[in-house]
């Protein structure tokens, strides 16, 4: 896969590392000379020191053959212009950071997959890690749905019961789905006959925001 990353700040640099770990071809566009030089020193990738808001610059980075473009700058106006230029080149997948929440729908109308304000995402993760210590990897999705992982402890009322029994007894409310289960190093897809055991790490999907009380009750 050929990936163009616009912006070599914290997010862009992390994306570059991830893409290279997966052995993808990567090009970076960065208008700050020091950041562009840092990328060149650390990685053997095409690095262009320029403003990515122009179609010719994205084409120079390989836009005609790119599979994905990800724009990560802290300026939504720049990100919008990059999206427009990438669309003109027919890049199949365009992903953008959105720094101002009110701009999300505009980005989506232009055909971009969006990641809302990364600072807020990090802050929410830190806050939930401190407040809800029994949860990990909590993600809030569009419409308020949530996905998270929790560990079943000895005090959980789910212990020793199948998921069918838990549902019949009202222990797992409607709108809650146990999507995956990690047990002794293996990942399982739970079924109605799966018996919950102490130490099980469950990936949970909830259609609505999950209350602290429900988490305490499920995890034990």
C-alpha positions as CSV (number, residue, x, y, z in Angstrom):
1,X,0.0,0.0,0.0
2,X,1.2,3.5,-0.8
3,X,0.5,6.0,1.9
4,X,1.0,9.8,1.8
5,X,1.2,11.4,5.3
6,X,0.7,15.2,5.4
7,X,2.3,16.7,8.5
8,X,5.2,15.3,10.4
9,X,4.2,16.5,13.9
10,X,3.4,14.0,16.7
11,X,0.5,12.3,15.0
12,X,2.1,12.3,11.5
13,X,5.4,10.9,12.9
14,X,3.6,8.1,14.7
15,X,1.6,7.3,11.6
16,X,4.8,7.1,9.6
17,X,6.3,4.6,12.1
18,X,3.2,2.4,12.0
19,X,3.1,2.4,8.2
20,X,6.7,1.5,7.9
21,X,6.4,-1.3,10.5
22,X,3.7,-2.8,8.3
23,X,6.1,-2.4,5.4
24,X,4.1,0.1,3.4
25,X,5.5,2.6,1.0
26,X,5.3,6.1,2.5
27,X,5.7,9.6,1.4
28,X,5.7,12.6,3.8
29,X,4.8,16.2,3.0
30,X,5.8,18.7,5.6
31,X,6.1,22.5,5.2
32,X,8.3,23.0,8.3
33,X,11.9,22.6,7.2
34,X,13.1,21.3,10.6
35,X,10.5,18.6,10.8
36,X,11.1,17.6,7.2
37,X,14.8,17.3,7.8
38,X,14.1,15.2,10.9
39,X,12.1,12.7,8.9
40,X,14.8,12.6,6.2
41,X,17.5,11.8,8.9
42,X,15.4,9.1,10.6
43,X,13.7,7.3,7.6
44,X,14.5,6.3,4.1
45,X,11.2,7.7,2.7
46,X,10.3,10.3,0.1
47,X,10.0,13.6,2.1
48,X,8.8,16.8,0.4
49,X,9.3,20.1,2.1
50,X,6.3,22.0,0.8
51,X,2.7,23.1,1.4
52,X,0.5,20.1,0.7
53,X,-2.6,22.3,-0.1
54,X,-1.7,22.2,-3.8
55,X,-2.5,19.3,-6.2
56,X,1.0,19.5,-7.8
57,X,2.7,18.9,-4.5
58,X,0.5,15.8,-3.7
59,X,1.2,14.6,-7.3
60,X,4.9,15.0,-6.7
61,X,4.5,12.9,-3.5
62,X,3.0,10.1,-5.7
63,X,-0.6,11.1,-5.5
64,X,-1.4,9.5,-8.8
65,X,-0.6,6.1,-7.4
66,X,-1.4,6.6,-3.7
67,X,-3.9,4.3,-2.0
68,X,-4.3,6.4,1.1
69,X,-3.7,10.0,2.1
70,X,-3.8,11.0,5.7
71,X,-3.6,14.7,6.6
72,X,-2.7,15.5,10.2
73,X,-2.1,19.2,10.4
74,X,-3.4,21.4,13.2
75,X,-5.1,23.8,10.7
76,X,-8.5,22.7,9.4
77,X,-8.3,25.1,6.5
78,X,-5.1,23.3,5.3
79,X,-6.6,19.9,5.9
80,X,-9.7,20.9,3.8
81,X,-7.5,22.1,0.9
82,X,-5.5,18.8,1.1
83,X,-8.7,16.8,1.0
84,X,-9.9,18.7,-2.1
85,X,-6.6,18.2,-3.9
86,X,-6.5,14.5,-3.0
87,X,-10.0,14.1,-4.3
88,X,-9.1,15.7,-7.6
89,X,-6.3,13.1,-7.9
90,X,-8.7,10.3,-7.2
91,X,-6.9,9.0,-4.1
92,X,-9.2,6.1,-3.0
93,X,-9.0,6.7,0.8
94,X,-8.6,10.1,2.4
95,X,-8.4,10.4,6.2
96,X,-8.2,13.7,8.1
97,X,-7.7,15.1,11.6
98,X,-10.5,17.6,12.4
99,X,-9.4,20.1,15.0
100,X,-12.7,22.0,15.4
101,X,-15.8,19.8,16.1
102,X,-18.1,22.0,14.0
103,X,-16.1,21.2,10.9
104,X,-16.7,17.4,11.1
105,X,-19.7,17.3,8.8
106,X,-18.0,19.5,6.2
107,X,-15.0,17.1,6.1
108,X,-17.3,14.2,5.7
109,X,-19.3,15.8,2.9
110,X,-16.0,16.2,1.0
111,X,-15.5,12.4,1.3
112,X,-12.9,12.2,4.1
113,X,-12.9,9.8,7.0
114,X,-12.4,11.9,10.0
115,X,-10.8,11.7,13.4
116,X,-12.1,14.4,15.7
117,X,-9.8,16.5,17.8
118,X,-7.0,14.2,18.9
119,X,-6.3,16.2,22.1
120,X,-9.8,15.5,23.2
121,X,-9.5,11.8,22.4
122,X,-6.3,11.6,24.5
123,X,-7.8,13.6,27.3
124,X,-10.9,11.3,27.4
125,X,-8.7,8.2,27.4
126,X,-6.6,9.6,30.4
127,X,-9.8,10.7,32.2
128,X,-11.5,7.3,31.8
129,X,-8.3,5.4,32.7
130,X,-8.2,7.3,36.0
131,X,-11.9,7.2,36.8
132,X,-12.8,3.7,35.5
133,X,-9.8,1.6,36.4
134,X,-11.6,-1.6,35.5
135,X,-11.9,-0.6,31.9
136,X,-9.3,-0.3,29.1
137,X,-9.4,0.9,25.6
138,X,-12.7,2.8,26.0
139,X,-13.8,4.3,22.7
140,X,-16.9,6.5,22.3
141,X,-18.4,6.3,18.8
142,X,-20.8,8.4,16.8
143,X,-24.2,8.6,18.5
144,X,-22.8,7.8,21.9
145,X,-22.2,4.1,21.4
146,X,-19.1,2.8,23.3
147,X,-16.7,-0.1,23.1
148,X,-14.3,-1.1,25.8
149,X,-12.5,-4.0,27.4
150,X,-13.0,-5.2,31.0
151,X,-11.7,-8.0,33.2
152,X,-14.2,-10.3,35.0
153,X,-13.2,-10.5,38.7
154,X,-14.3,-12.9,41.4
155,X,-17.1,-10.7,42.6
156,X,-18.8,-10.5,39.3
157,X,-22.4,-11.9,39.2
158,X,-21.5,-13.3,35.7
159,X,-19.0,-15.7,37.1
160,X,-19.9,-19.4,36.4
161,X,-22.9,-18.5,34.2
162,X,-23.4,-18.8,30.5
163,X,-24.2,-15.7,28.5
164,X,-27.6,-17.1,27.9
165,X,-28.2,-17.4,31.7
166,X,-26.8,-13.9,32.2
167,X,-29.3,-12.5,29.7
168,X,-32.3,-14.4,31.1
169,X,-31.4,-13.2,34.6
170,X,-31.1,-9.6,33.5
171,X,-27.5,-9.4,34.4
172,X,-26.5,-8.2,30.9
173,X,-28.9,-5.4,29.8
174,X,-30.3,-5.2,26.2
175,X,-28.0,-3.2,24.0
176,X,-24.9,-4.7,25.5
177,X,-22.9,-7.2,23.3
178,X,-19.9,-9.3,24.4
179,X,-18.0,-9.2,21.1
180,X,-14.8,-11.0,22.0
181,X,-13.2,-12.8,25.0
182,X,-9.5,-13.3,25.9
183,X,-8.8,-16.3,28.0
184,X,-5.4,-17.9,28.7
185,X,-3.8,-16.1,25.8
186,X,-6.4,-17.0,23.3
187,X,-9.1,-14.8,21.7
188,X,-12.5,-16.4,21.5
189,X,-15.8,-15.3,19.9
190,X,-18.3,-15.9,22.8
191,X,-21.6,-17.6,22.2
192,X,-24.7,-18.1,24.3
193,X,-23.1,-21.3,25.9
194,X,-19.9,-19.5,26.9
195,X,-19.3,-19.7,30.6
196,X,-17.8,-16.6,32.2
197,X,-14.6,-17.3,34.3
198,X,-12.5,-15.1,36.6
199,X,-9.8,-13.3,34.6
200,X,-11.7,-13.3,31.3
201,X,-11.0,-10.1,29.4
202,X,-14.2,-9.2,27.5
203,X,-14.5,-6.7,24.7
204,X,-17.9,-5.1,25.2
205,X,-20.0,-3.1,22.7
206,X,-22.8,-0.9,24.1
207,X,-25.4,1.0,22.0
208,X,-25.4,3.7,24.7
209,X,-23.1,5.4,27.2
210,X,-22.3,2.9,29.9
211,X,-22.8,4.0,33.5
212,X,-20.2,3.5,36.3
213,X,-22.8,1.4,38.2
214,X,-23.2,-1.0,35.3
215,X,-19.5,-1.4,34.9
216,X,-19.0,-2.1,38.6
217,X,-21.8,-4.7,38.4
218,X,-20.5,-6.5,35.3
219,X,-16.8,-6.6,36.2
220,X,-17.3,-7.3,39.9
